[in-house]
Amino acid sequence: MKRQGFWGVVVIALMAALIPSGCKGKSVSTKTFQRVGSYSGDFSGIRLSADGQRAYVTGKNKKLVIIDVSSPATPNLLAEENTPVPGAGGSQYGVDLLLAQSETRAIIGVSNAVQVLDISNPSAPAVLSTINDAQCPDFVTALAGVGDISRIYYTACGRLHRVDVTVPAAPQTLSIAALPGIADANTVVTKMAVRPDEQRLFATAGNAVQLFDLSQPSAPLALSGAAQAAALHLDRAVDLAVAADFRTVFSIGCGLLAVQDFTGETAPQLVGAAQFPVNTPYCFSDDNYDGIVLSSDGGTAFVASGSILRVFDMSNPAAPVSRGIGVLAGYAHDLAVSPDGAFAFVATTQGLEILWLQ
């Protein structure tokens, strides 16, 4: 893992000076969010059931943990699925997961494989199949799905894998292709989003939001990458959330929330940004200690960065407004928000942490 402590601080200071003042947003916090519940562990990915009653988490030595969060102050274990991953040499490190809309299947990136699980009975999850690339011993780093996860995309060894999981017990790999500029052991894809028509893919890699043309899945084309991000002084993104129009992208990383417009795919424009103090020792490393999700209407951004949860009013994307912060016990990897917006569920190095947002 790369560690750039001193120079990371220097770069942050320089970027603060370079981002136009009109794009820095407002930083006044009006609320302090309190932690109301927790479940011990070291988690890196989380999804919530549609009714907000169950949390599905994955992480270190925990492939899948299903937690009843119907009472946020007293989360209770429903089940764990932790059978060894074939070919992983005993390693069990969950990176990310996806849920089918029907909540009958989960797909988990765990160690150097992707597994499809039956979760129709939340008390007894079961592995249906395992997907891996015999030519790639490295960890899966990011997952994305389309068509109610009938097809999935995952990255490992700098390559993009496209897999048909229409038949969950018998997935079929459709293509494996290098992503331009990312086929490098030192450049890790940390988050992805695929457009529903599967023609475009956004990814955070090399500390930048990058856009790829997938019209030829076996030969993706880079439309916008690290050079464009650097020109906008936005080369510190490790997670992203994409608006419904699939042109507006919200990214987070190392103390910077940024909004970009990708209408001009090869020349994205900075719409707005908000900066805040960095409180993690892992800034500018391959460890992803930032997460972002949007409210269903796109008007609120929930950001977990280091050991702080922040909520921003994004009704004017050009000027994000801080609405509050909450302190976490661990460093955040991922988060989810309850359907009513009342609770944030944060996957951290100390477990699942639940904060009251009202």
NUTORVO-702443 format. One record per residue (C-alpha): residue in one letter; x, y, z. Coordinates in Angstrom, 1 decimal. Layout:
N
{"A"; {X; Y; Z}}
...
END
This chain:
358
{"M"; {0.0; 0.0; 0.0}}
{"K"; {1.2; 3.5; -0.8}}
{"R"; {1.7; 5.9; 2.1}}
{"Q"; {2.4; 9.5; 1.3}}
{"G"; {1.8; 11.3; 4.6}}
{"F"; {3.9; 14.5; 4.2}}
{"W"; {3.4; 14.9; 0.5}}
{"G"; {-0.3; 14.1; 0.8}}
{"V"; {-0.6; 17.1; 3.1}}
{"V"; {1.4; 19.3; 0.7}}
{"V"; {-0.8; 18.3; -2.2}}
{"I"; {-4.0; 19.0; -0.3}}
{"A"; {-2.8; 22.4; 0.6}}
{"L"; {-1.9; 23.2; -3.0}}
{"M"; {-5.3; 21.9; -4.3}}
{"A"; {-7.1; 24.1; -1.8}}
{"A"; {-5.5; 27.1; -3.3}}
{"L"; {-6.1; 26.0; -6.9}}
{"I"; {-9.9; 25.2; -6.7}}
{"P"; {-11.8; 28.3; -7.6}}
{"S"; {-13.3; 29.9; -4.6}}
{"G"; {-16.8; 29.9; -6.2}}
{"C"; {-16.7; 26.1; -6.3}}
{"K"; {-15.7; 25.5; -2.7}}
{"G"; {-19.2; 25.5; -1.2}}
{"K"; {-20.2; 26.4; 2.3}}
{"S"; {-18.8; 24.6; 5.3}}
{"V"; {-21.2; 25.6; 8.1}}
{"S"; {-22.4; 22.6; 10.0}}
{"T"; {-25.8; 22.9; 11.7}}
{"K"; {-26.2; 19.4; 13.4}}
{"T"; {-24.1; 16.9; 15.3}}
{"F"; {-25.2; 13.3; 14.5}}
{"Q"; {-25.1; 10.8; 17.3}}
{"R"; {-24.1; 7.2; 17.1}}
{"V"; {-27.0; 5.1; 18.4}}
{"G"; {-26.0; 1.5; 17.7}}
{"S"; {-23.1; -0.7; 16.4}}
{"Y"; {-22.2; -4.2; 15.5}}
{"S"; {-18.5; -5.2; 15.9}}
{"G"; {-16.4; -6.2; 12.9}}
{"D"; {-14.1; -4.8; 10.2}}
{"F"; {-16.4; -4.1; 7.3}}
{"S"; {-15.8; -2.7; 3.8}}
{"G"; {-19.1; -3.0; 2.1}}
{"I"; {-22.8; -2.5; 3.0}}
{"R"; {-26.2; -2.7; 1.4}}
{"L"; {-29.6; -2.3; 3.1}}
{"S"; {-32.8; -4.1; 2.3}}
{"A"; {-35.5; -2.0; 0.6}}
{"D"; {-37.4; -1.6; 3.8}}
{"G"; {-34.3; -0.7; 5.8}}
{"Q"; {-34.8; -3.6; 8.2}}
{"R"; {-31.7; -5.7; 7.3}}
{"A"; {-28.1; -4.7; 6.7}}
{"Y"; {-25.9; -7.0; 4.5}}
{"V"; {-22.2; -6.4; 5.2}}
{"T"; {-18.9; -7.8; 4.0}}
{"G"; {-15.3; -7.3; 5.2}}
{"K"; {-12.2; -8.7; 6.8}}
{"N"; {-12.7; -12.4; 7.6}}
{"K"; {-16.4; -12.0; 7.0}}
{"K"; {-17.8; -12.9; 3.6}}
{"L"; {-21.4; -12.0; 4.4}}
{"V"; {-23.0; -11.0; 7.6}}
{"I"; {-26.8; -10.3; 7.7}}
{"I"; {-27.9; -8.1; 10.6}}
{"D"; {-31.4; -7.2; 11.8}}
{"V"; {-31.4; -3.4; 12.1}}
{"S"; {-35.1; -2.9; 12.6}}
{"S"; {-34.1; -1.5; 16.0}}
{"P"; {-31.1; 0.6; 15.2}}
{"A"; {-30.0; 0.9; 18.8}}
{"T"; {-29.8; -2.9; 19.2}}
{"P"; {-28.7; -4.6; 15.9}}
{"N"; {-28.9; -8.4; 16.0}}
{"L"; {-27.1; -11.1; 13.9}}
{"L"; {-29.4; -13.0; 11.6}}
{"A"; {-26.8; -15.1; 9.8}}
{"E"; {-23.2; -15.4; 8.5}}
{"E"; {-22.0; -17.1; 5.4}}
{"N"; {-18.3; -17.7; 5.7}}
{"T"; {-17.5; -20.9; 3.9}}
{"P"; {-14.0; -20.9; 2.3}}
{"V"; {-13.6; -19.3; -1.1}}
{"P"; {-12.2; -21.9; -3.6}}
{"G"; {-8.7; -20.9; -4.7}}
{"A"; {-8.3; -18.1; -2.2}}
{"G"; {-5.9; -20.0; 0.0}}
{"G"; {-8.1; -19.6; 3.1}}
{"S"; {-8.3; -15.8; 2.7}}
{"Q"; {-11.7; -14.3; 3.4}}
{"Y"; {-11.7; -10.5; 2.6}}
{"G"; {-15.0; -9.1; 1.3}}
{"V"; {-14.5; -5.9; -0.7}}
{"D"; {-18.0; -5.0; -2.0}}
{"L"; {-21.4; -6.5; -2.6}}
{"L"; {-24.6; -6.1; -4.6}}
{"L"; {-28.2; -7.0; -3.9}}
{"A"; {-30.8; -8.0; -6.4}}
{"Q"; {-34.0; -5.9; -6.2}}
{"S"; {-35.9; -9.0; -5.2}}
{"E"; {-33.4; -9.5; -2.3}}
{"T"; {-33.1; -13.1; -3.2}}
{"R"; {-29.5; -12.9; -4.4}}
{"A"; {-26.3; -11.2; -3.3}}
{"I"; {-23.1; -10.9; -5.3}}
{"I"; {-19.9; -10.4; -3.3}}
{"G"; {-16.4; -9.6; -4.3}}
{"V"; {-14.4; -11.6; -1.8}}
{"S"; {-10.6; -12.1; -2.0}}
{"N"; {-9.7; -13.1; -5.6}}
{"A"; {-13.2; -14.2; -6.5}}
{"V"; {-16.8; -13.1; -7.0}}
{"Q"; {-19.5; -15.3; -5.4}}
{"V"; {-23.3; -15.5; -6.0}}
{"L"; {-25.3; -16.2; -2.9}}
{"D"; {-28.9; -17.2; -2.3}}
{"I"; {-30.3; -14.9; 0.4}}
{"S"; {-34.0; -15.6; -0.1}}
{"N"; {-34.0; -16.9; 3.5}}
{"P"; {-31.9; -14.2; 5.4}}
{"S"; {-31.4; -16.7; 8.2}}
{"A"; {-29.7; -19.2; 5.9}}
{"P"; {-27.7; -17.7; 3.1}}
{"A"; {-26.0; -20.2; 0.7}}
{"V"; {-23.3; -20.0; -2.0}}
{"L"; {-24.7; -20.7; -5.5}}
{"S"; {-21.5; -20.2; -7.6}}
{"T"; {-18.0; -18.8; -7.6}}
{"I"; {-16.5; -16.7; -10.4}}
{"N"; {-12.7; -16.2; -10.8}}
{"D"; {-10.1; -15.5; -13.4}}
{"A"; {-7.4; -18.2; -13.3}}
{"Q"; {-5.0; -15.7; -14.8}}
{"C"; {-5.5; -13.2; -12.0}}
{"P"; {-4.5; -14.0; -8.4}}
{"D"; {-5.1; -10.5; -7.1}}
{"F"; {-8.1; -9.3; -5.1}}
{"V"; {-11.3; -8.2; -6.7}}
{"T"; {-11.4; -4.4; -6.2}}
{"A"; {-14.8; -3.2; -7.4}}
{"L"; {-18.2; -4.4; -8.5}}
{"A"; {-21.1; -3.1; -10.5}}
{"G"; {-24.3; -4.6; -11.8}}
{"V"; {-27.1; -3.9; -14.4}}
{"G"; {-30.5; -5.4; -15.1}}
{"D"; {-31.2; -6.4; -11.5}}
{"I"; {-27.7; -7.9; -11.4}}
{"S"; {-28.4; -10.2; -14.3}}
{"R"; {-25.0; -9.0; -15.5}}
{"I"; {-22.1; -7.9; -13.4}}
{"Y"; {-18.8; -6.1; -14.0}}
{"Y"; {-15.8; -6.5; -11.7}}
{"T"; {-12.2; -5.4; -11.7}}
{"A"; {-9.1; -7.4; -10.8}}
{"C"; {-5.5; -7.2; -12.1}}
{"G"; {-6.4; -4.0; -14.0}}
{"R"; {-8.9; -5.9; -16.1}}
{"L"; {-12.7; -5.5; -16.5}}
{"H"; {-14.6; -8.7; -16.3}}
{"R"; {-18.2; -8.9; -17.7}}
{"V"; {-20.3; -11.8; -16.5}}
{"D"; {-23.8; -13.0; -17.2}}
{"V"; {-25.4; -14.3; -14.0}}
{"T"; {-28.9; -14.8; -15.4}}
{"V"; {-28.6; -18.3; -14.2}}
{"P"; {-27.1; -17.7; -10.7}}
{"A"; {-25.8; -21.2; -10.3}}
{"A"; {-24.0; -21.2; -13.7}}
{"P"; {-22.5; -17.7; -14.4}}
{"Q"; {-20.9; -17.2; -17.8}}
{"T"; {-17.9; -14.9; -18.3}}
{"L"; {-18.6; -12.8; -21.5}}
{"S"; {-15.4; -10.8; -21.8}}
{"I"; {-12.2; -9.8; -20.0}}
{"A"; {-10.5; -6.7; -21.1}}
{"A"; {-7.8; -4.3; -20.0}}
{"L"; {-9.0; -0.8; -19.0}}
{"P"; {-6.8; 1.8; -20.7}}
{"G"; {-4.5; 3.4; -18.2}}
{"I"; {-5.5; 1.0; -15.4}}
{"A"; {-3.7; -2.2; -16.5}}
{"D"; {-1.1; -1.3; -13.9}}
{"A"; {-0.5; -3.0; -10.5}}
{"N"; {-0.2; 0.4; -8.9}}
{"T"; {-3.6; 1.7; -10.1}}
{"V"; {-6.6; 0.2; -8.4}}
{"V"; {-10.2; 0.7; -9.4}}
{"T"; {-12.1; 1.5; -6.1}}
{"K"; {-15.6; 2.0; -7.3}}
{"M"; {-17.6; 1.6; -10.6}}
{"A"; {-21.0; 2.5; -12.0}}
{"V"; {-22.3; 1.1; -15.4}}
{"R"; {-24.9; 2.9; -17.4}}
{"P"; {-28.1; 0.7; -17.7}}
{"D"; {-27.5; 0.3; -21.5}}
{"E"; {-24.0; -0.9; -20.7}}
{"Q"; {-22.4; 1.6; -23.1}}
{"R"; {-20.5; 3.7; -20.5}}
{"L"; {-18.7; 3.0; -17.3}}
{"F"; {-17.5; 5.4; -14.6}}
{"A"; {-14.7; 4.3; -12.3}}
{"T"; {-12.6; 5.9; -9.6}}
{"A"; {-9.0; 4.8; -10.2}}
{"G"; {-5.7; 6.5; -9.8}}
{"N"; {-7.4; 9.0; -7.6}}
{"A"; {-9.6; 10.3; -10.5}}
{"V"; {-13.1; 9.8; -11.9}}
{"Q"; {-12.6; 8.1; -15.3}}
{"L"; {-15.1; 7.5; -18.0}}
{"F"; {-14.9; 4.5; -20.5}}
{"D"; {-16.8; 3.7; -23.6}}
{"L"; {-18.0; 0.0; -23.4}}
{"S"; {-19.7; -0.2; -26.8}}
{"Q"; {-17.0; -2.8; -27.7}}
{"P"; {-16.8; -4.7; -24.4}}
{"S"; {-13.7; -6.5; -25.4}}
{"A"; {-11.9; -3.3; -26.1}}
{"P"; {-13.0; -0.4; -23.8}}
{"L"; {-12.0; 3.1; -24.8}}
{"A"; {-10.9; 5.8; -22.3}}
{"L"; {-13.0; 9.0; -22.9}}
{"S"; {-11.8; 10.9; -19.8}}
{"G"; {-9.2; 10.0; -17.3}}
{"A"; {-6.5; 11.1; -14.9}}
{"A"; {-5.2; 13.9; -17.1}}
{"Q"; {-8.6; 15.7; -17.2}}
{"A"; {-9.1; 15.2; -13.5}}
{"A"; {-5.6; 16.7; -12.8}}
{"A"; {-6.5; 19.7; -15.0}}
{"L"; {-9.5; 20.3; -12.8}}
{"H"; {-7.5; 19.8; -9.6}}
{"L"; {-9.7; 16.8; -8.8}}
{"D"; {-7.2; 14.0; -8.8}}
{"R"; {-8.1; 12.6; -5.3}}
{"A"; {-11.3; 10.6; -5.9}}
{"V"; {-11.8; 7.1; -4.4}}
{"D"; {-15.6; 6.7; -4.4}}
{"L"; {-18.4; 8.0; -6.6}}
{"A"; {-22.2; 8.3; -6.9}}
{"V"; {-23.8; 8.9; -10.3}}
{"A"; {-27.0; 11.0; -10.7}}
{"A"; {-30.0; 9.5; -12.6}}
{"D"; {-29.0; 11.3; -15.8}}
{"F"; {-25.7; 9.4; -15.8}}
{"R"; {-23.9; 12.7; -16.6}}
{"T"; {-23.5; 14.3; -13.2}}
{"V"; {-21.0; 12.5; -11.0}}
{"F"; {-20.4; 13.2; -7.3}}
{"S"; {-17.0; 12.0; -6.1}}
{"I"; {-15.3; 11.9; -2.7}}
{"G"; {-11.7; 11.5; -1.6}}
{"C"; {-9.1; 13.0; 0.7}}
{"G"; {-11.2; 15.9; 2.0}}
{"L"; {-12.9; 16.9; -1.3}}
{"L"; {-16.5; 16.4; -2.4}}
{"A"; {-16.7; 17.3; -6.1}}
{"V"; {-19.5; 17.5; -8.6}}
{"Q"; {-18.6; 17.1; -12.3}}
{"D"; {-20.7; 17.3; -15.5}}
{"F"; {-19.7; 14.7; -18.1}}
{"T"; {-22.1; 15.9; -20.8}}
{"G"; {-19.0; 16.6; -22.8}}
{"E"; {-17.5; 13.2; -22.2}}
{"T"; {-13.9; 14.0; -23.2}}
{"A"; {-14.0; 17.3; -21.4}}
{"P"; {-15.8; 17.1; -18.0}}
{"Q"; {-16.6; 20.3; -16.2}}
{"L"; {-16.3; 21.1; -12.5}}
{"V"; {-19.8; 22.1; -11.3}}
{"G"; {-19.0; 22.6; -7.6}}
{"A"; {-17.0; 21.3; -4.7}}
{"A"; {-16.7; 21.4; -0.9}}
{"Q"; {-13.5; 20.9; 1.1}}
{"F"; {-13.2; 19.7; 4.6}}
{"P"; {-10.4; 18.6; 7.0}}
{"V"; {-8.7; 15.2; 6.3}}
{"N"; {-8.7; 13.0; 9.3}}
{"T"; {-7.3; 9.7; 8.0}}
{"P"; {-3.7; 8.4; 7.8}}
{"Y"; {-4.6; 6.6; 4.6}}
{"C"; {-5.2; 9.6; 2.3}}
{"F"; {-3.5; 9.1; -1.1}}
{"S"; {-3.1; 5.4; -0.6}}
{"D"; {-4.7; 2.3; -2.2}}
{"D"; {-6.9; 1.9; 0.9}}
{"N"; {-10.3; 3.2; 0.3}}
{"Y"; {-11.4; 5.1; 3.4}}
{"D"; {-14.1; 7.2; 1.9}}
{"G"; {-17.7; 6.6; 0.8}}
{"I"; {-20.6; 8.5; -0.7}}
{"V"; {-24.3; 7.9; -1.4}}
{"L"; {-27.0; 10.2; -2.7}}
{"S"; {-30.6; 10.6; -1.5}}
{"S"; {-33.2; 9.3; -4.0}}
{"D"; {-33.9; 12.8; -5.3}}
{"G"; {-30.2; 13.7; -5.6}}
{"G"; {-30.6; 16.6; -3.2}}
{"T"; {-28.5; 15.3; -0.4}}
{"A"; {-25.0; 13.7; -0.3}}
{"F"; {-24.0; 11.5; 2.6}}
{"V"; {-20.3; 11.3; 2.9}}
{"A"; {-18.2; 9.1; 5.1}}
{"S"; {-14.6; 10.2; 5.1}}
{"G"; {-12.0; 8.9; 7.5}}
{"S"; {-13.7; 8.8; 10.9}}
{"I"; {-16.3; 11.5; 10.1}}
{"L"; {-19.8; 11.2; 8.6}}
{"R"; {-20.9; 14.4; 6.8}}
{"V"; {-24.2; 15.4; 5.2}}
{"F"; {-24.3; 18.0; 2.4}}
{"D"; {-27.3; 19.8; 0.9}}
{"M"; {-26.8; 19.5; -2.8}}
{"S"; {-29.9; 21.3; -4.0}}
{"N"; {-27.5; 23.7; -5.6}}
{"P"; {-24.6; 21.5; -6.8}}
{"A"; {-22.5; 24.5; -7.5}}
{"A"; {-22.4; 25.3; -3.8}}
{"P"; {-22.7; 22.3; -1.5}}
{"V"; {-23.8; 23.2; 2.1}}
{"S"; {-22.8; 21.2; 5.1}}
{"R"; {-25.8; 20.2; 7.2}}
{"G"; {-24.0; 18.3; 9.9}}
{"I"; {-21.3; 15.8; 11.0}}
{"G"; {-21.1; 12.7; 13.2}}
{"V"; {-18.0; 11.1; 14.7}}
{"L"; {-17.2; 7.4; 13.9}}
{"A"; {-15.2; 5.0; 16.1}}
{"G"; {-13.4; 3.6; 13.0}}
{"Y"; {-12.4; 4.6; 9.5}}
{"A"; {-15.3; 4.4; 7.0}}
{"H"; {-15.2; 2.3; 3.9}}
{"D"; {-18.9; 2.4; 2.7}}
{"L"; {-22.3; 3.5; 3.9}}
{"A"; {-26.0; 3.2; 3.3}}
{"V"; {-28.9; 5.4; 4.4}}
{"S"; {-32.4; 4.2; 5.6}}
{"P"; {-35.3; 4.8; 3.2}}
{"D"; {-36.7; 7.5; 5.4}}
{"G"; {-33.3; 9.3; 5.7}}
{"A"; {-33.3; 9.0; 9.5}}
{"F"; {-30.3; 6.7; 9.9}}
{"A"; {-26.9; 6.2; 8.3}}
{"F"; {-25.3; 2.8; 8.4}}
{"V"; {-21.5; 3.0; 8.0}}
{"A"; {-19.2; 0.1; 7.4}}
{"T"; {-16.0; 0.9; 9.2}}
{"T"; {-12.8; -0.7; 10.6}}
{"Q"; {-14.6; -1.0; 13.9}}
{"G"; {-17.8; -2.6; 12.6}}
{"L"; {-21.2; -1.4; 11.5}}
{"E"; {-21.9; 2.0; 13.0}}
{"I"; {-25.4; 3.4; 13.0}}
{"L"; {-26.0; 7.2; 13.4}}
{"W"; {-29.3; 9.1; 13.9}}
{"L"; {-29.6; 11.9; 11.3}}
{"Q"; {-32.6; 13.8; 12.6}}
END
